[in-house]
């Protein structure tokens, strides 16, 4: 007999595939060896602390799933990033018995094997309860019971993979067998895990020639798993408490502010059916996620499986979340998350009849909601038509997901909206907001179809009235839908649902096929036909279907004078060649922001002062020779700019309570909260102060992370080499420290300058003034917890320091072109310095000359794992951060990269390089979160 199951975890660990016919509550299932369910009622449990996972930062992580799902690879990725041991259950079983599980089962039978597996796993879970990554492929009942109990205080992650990969790994020969195994395995593993991750298959990117910088450079084979690494670590960062994964936090400015605390944010809405075609598991409609998210701050995946079903359908057993459908949802979330940096809103369109007793519709709806929590969606909506007790139970299982209390009224047609749907002054809306407050929701979302234009002002009045109520304030999304409600949608302050650009009012097709749902499915699309017509007269449509795009909403804010057009600049001695104006202006146009970005070449700080204190000043990029001198006119510095000692970005401060300081010393510069800085962005008026930031290090850090293969992930023994000792070299050193590098070598032709750089950082470190990114409140930075070592190399002929490993990160910060009468340096490193057995990444920061001797040297080492980056990689990466500071909006990343390549000047023969550079854009497989 199987052991009695443990109570469900606060994350709803067991599978909720059954329903107790007496009480109408979800049941928890055991799965036997044949994939059959054995139902047992679950206990609801008391609510846990709001929004906080019950995991310790060092709690061990279990990775469970079928053989061939890629668990071992993911375990290595996790253990390297989290500095943890790996405990493989199958290896432990073999060490204990001398046999593999399959051999042991043949010799002693299934029951004996299951018992021995459970004993082995029990010892592992006891011995490795902290500081480990545990891998398990077993499905026996005893194993399920152990994992279920372990998941009370630990993340237990079910890893899925596509059937083709499982079939290939297990050598099944028949894909249908793999699909059946995957279906049965999903039932078993979902009964004892609390999270779920789809391990998307990785294929090498088509590249082309690698003999020149302007041809399509093929990423090294070592980078094939790069996206899997970033995807899984991002998933873990959503599951584990903040700080559990060192050096994982985003460096971009907006990342420090929750999306619901920023002004005028948008969630581009896409229905699940937009990703699917017909009933074939492997069919998909093409959607290009990177293009889809332009101008958006989140992606809302609308699960529309239930909205067309009625009570009779549910009574007949329709609407259940079957294993195959759950896998498709998990895969879709994986595709979105791997292709974007913005959060995901998981919204299940609720059917009618959720509030009735013993509701079959309610059970089906909750199955879908619970699945969204298993996927660690950043936001999950929960329909307020559910009873309070049921809402509390779901809220108790939220983990780190933020739950949005969702309330909307449906209407049969435009003619009866005014009579069938309560107006904003109706007490029902206030009562639901009070429920959102009292039950502990993270956000509230109230939507109603507009019957007349006057409804829009009432929506604004409702938001103001709710903000004035006593009790804990809850971020509120409240606006009218349909065409008459567009005005209120534009002025709703947070997470307005918007349509993909150019696709409002287009019906979703349900039959177009496009083959397997792999990453290639997201690259070649035009994002056609992704929304049902929200204004069609036929049928009962979901009121949340958007009628505006992010571009239209942003334009409306400026057209109505809520925001003002501003002037942006790039300052420097000679910035006429800069690609920044083309890059930023293209991004501004794409997002509907009417600012203008212009180059200003000058050698006078006085001229710069005349521009930056103008009422229409919106921000500036700062080039040489002003990166240090500009500090004399700033009033506030970021912790990063202060540590580097240089500023490359100026932002006006227009906060009413801000007072300018009187000192021009960097040490006396004030600090300013990011929320305060962004609160008055995009508004005209004489600045009350200037804020200085450095985004160079953010771009360098992003290039390093993009180019480092999982085999070269930063470890305590990793080493970096910086060539040069100027301002960019300081940014490079700082980027290395922010990645956790402990050993850094400096090569510079003038030792005194290198020594000055080393002393600068050692002085800051010894004084506890070097910040390290940290997502935990109350600050975004914390002191460096390690003591780095520096070594200065005087000449290329000097031997490599014995106490340092060979570098896996090399950053050249010296000019690559002729300056005045001085010829190009034509610098290369000694071949021995490229001797790392796993290769590494070489970053050449300049972009005036791309085909440099150093990059040519590194490219010849591509077969040994070396990857090259240049200034065309760096410029957009640091530009993303600048765009966020200038506008308070997410940067359209692919567009900015594309524009840099498009604007790159012709070569010496007058030939434009866009066609040759295009493969580089396609081969960018890593986005910096």
Buried (B, 14 or more C-beta within 10 A) or exposed (E): EEEEBBBBBBBBBBBBBBBBEEEBBBBBBBBBEEBEBBBBBBEBBEBBEBBEBBBBBBBBBBBBBBBBBBBBBBBBBBBBBBEBEBBBBBBBBBEEBEBEBEEBBEEBEEEEBBBBBBBBBBBBBEEBBEBBBBBBBBBBBBBBBBBBBBBBBBBBBBBBBBBBBBBBBBEBEEBEBBBBBBBBBBBBBBBBBBBBBBBBBBEEBEBBEBEEBBBBBBBBEBBBBBBBBBBBBBBBBBBBBBBBBBBBBBBBBBBBBBBBEBBBBBBBBBBBBBBBBEEEBBBBBBBBBBBBBBBBBBBBBBBBBBBEBEBEBBEEEBBBBBBEBBBBBBBBBBBBBBBBBBBBBBBBBBBBBBBBEEBBBBBBBBBBBBBBBBBBBBBBBBBBBBBEEBBBBBBBBBBBBBBBBBBBBBBEEBEEBBEBBEBBEEEEBBEBBBBBBEBBBBBBBBBBBBBEEEBBEBBBEBBEBBEEEEEEEBBBBBBBBBBBBBBBBBBBBBBBBBBBBEBBBBEBEEEEEBEBBBBBBBBEBEBBBBBBBBBEEEEEBBBBBBBBBBBBBBBBBBEEEBBBBBBBBBBBEEBEEBBBBBBBBBBBBBBBBBBBBBBBBBEEBEEBEEBBBBBBBBBBBBBBEBBBEBBEBBBBBBBBBBBBBBBBBBBBBBBEEBEEEEEEEBEEBBEBBBEBBBBBBBBBEEBBBBBBBBBBBBBBBBBBBBBBBBBBBBBEEBBBBBBBBBBBBBBBBBBBBBBBBBBBBBBBBEBEBBBEBBEBBBEBBEEEBBBBBBBEEEEBBEEBEEEBBBBBBEEEEEEBBEEBBBBBBBBBBBBBEEEEEEEBBEBBBBEEBBBBEBBBBBBBBBBEBBEBBBBBBBBBBBEBBBBBBBBBBBBBBBBBBBBBBBBBBBBBBBBBBBBBBBBBEEEEEEEEBBEBBBBBBBBBBBBBB
